[in-house]
Amino acid sequence: MVRPPRNGRVRPHSLESVGPLSEAAFSSVNVATAVLGTDGISVAGGVTTPDETEARTNRAMVKHAQRVIVVADGSKVSRVMLAWMADVAEVHDLVTGLSADPEELNRIRLAGVRVHAVE
């Protein structure tokens, strides 16, 4: 079995860096604005992804960010995936599509998030 390096990896399809090295980097800087892609967002589950390593790296980024923007197509609103990245209360803005569940968008708004539903 081939194991990824212990200090992290750069994903070839997205060129994002995840793992302990990336987490340490975020711990030593102040991030003005973090923009997160997600596989799920809901008031009950927060911001989630199926990849635990990605979730840990994104948690480090959110912890050191002054502003957090989540971008998710409409199908991801109301969805909860395996690994938690952030509470909805830590999100300042959600950019999503018009197909998003309107009831969940309302719950997200009531949690204090500015929701931008666009075509």
N, C-alpha and C positions, 0 to 999 in steps of 0.2 A: 504494500500500500504506500502511495506517495502522500506525504504530509506537507501541508503548507509551512513555510518558515514560521518560527515562533514569534518573530518580531512584526509580522504582518505581511500584507501582500497588496499588490496593485491589480485590480480586476481588469482583465484584458478587454472585456466588452464595454466597460464604462469608464475605465481609467481612474476609478476612485480608489483611494488608499484606505484600507481598513486594518484594524488590529492594534496591538499594543504600541507600536511606534507612532501611529497616527493619534491614538488616545493621549499619549504623552505629549505630543506636539500641541494638541488643543489645550492641554492642561497648563501650558507655559505661555499662552498668548490670550489676548482679549479679542474676541470675535465681534465685530460691529453687527453684522447681519448674517445669520445662518439660514441657508435655503435648503430644506430637506425634501427629497422625494420620499414617498411612502407607499406602502402596499395596503395600508388600512388606517382610517382615522374615525374615531367615535368618542363621544363623551365617556362612555363606559370603559372602553379599552385604551383610550389615548391614541398616540401615534405609534404604529406598529409595523413590523416587517417580518418575513419568515426567516431572516438570517440573523442569528444572535451576535456574530462578530460585527456586522454592520450596525446593529442596534447599540452595542457598547461604544463604538466609535462615534455614532451620532449623539449618544447621551453626553459624551465628553464635550462635543461641539455645542450642544444646547446649554450645558452647564456654564460655559464661558461666553455665551452670546448675549448681546444686549437686546437683540431683536431676533425673533424666529418666524420664518415664513415657511409654511408647508404647502407643497404643490402636489395635487392628487387629482387624477381624472375622476369623473363622477362615480364610476363603479367602485371606487375605493372608500367612499364615504359610507359609513355604517359598518364597514368590514373590520374585523379584529384578527390580526395574525399572531403568530407564535411569540415574537420577541418585542418587548416594549422599548420605545425610544424616548418618549416624553408624555407628560400629562397634557391634556388639551389646554389647561390653564397656563402652560408655559409657552403656548403658541400665540403670537400676536396677529398673524394674518393667515388665512387659508385661501389659496387660489385653486378653484376647481371648475368643473364643467356644469352646464345647465342640467345635465342628466342626474346630478346628485340628489339623493333622497332629501326632499325639502323639510321633512320633520327632523331629521338628524342635523341638517344645516341650522335649523332654528335652535336646537339644543346646543349646538356649538356656539352660535351667536350669544345665547344666554350665558354661556360659560366665559364670555368676555372676548371672544375671537372675532376680528373683523373678517367677514366672509365675502369673497369676490368670486361670484359665479359668472363665468364667461363662456362664449361659444368656442 
